[in-house]
Amino acid sequence: MRVLEYRDKPGAKTEAHQHPNSVLLMLSDFQRRLTVGNDVREVTVKAGQALWSPAQVHVGENIGTTDSHLVFVELKD
């Protein structure tokens, strides 16, 4: 596995990038727009949530008013 800490500020947007299957641990409340291929969705998460994320290539954008802060636990083959 690989463990990554991620933070960004409101208005920040990533370039397209990929993650393997991952568990996400939310360390703050935030809102995010995720674009995966042609699928665009907006999510609101709460500190303390743990979510499963299948392998994907995506673009993320902080669309809220608070900083994003989370930990990715990426699973390796």
Summary of the structure (lengths in Angstrom):
residues: 77
radius of gyration: 11.7
end to end distance: 8.7
largest distance: 36.2
contacts: 200
relative contact order: 0.47
helix: 0%
strand: 62%
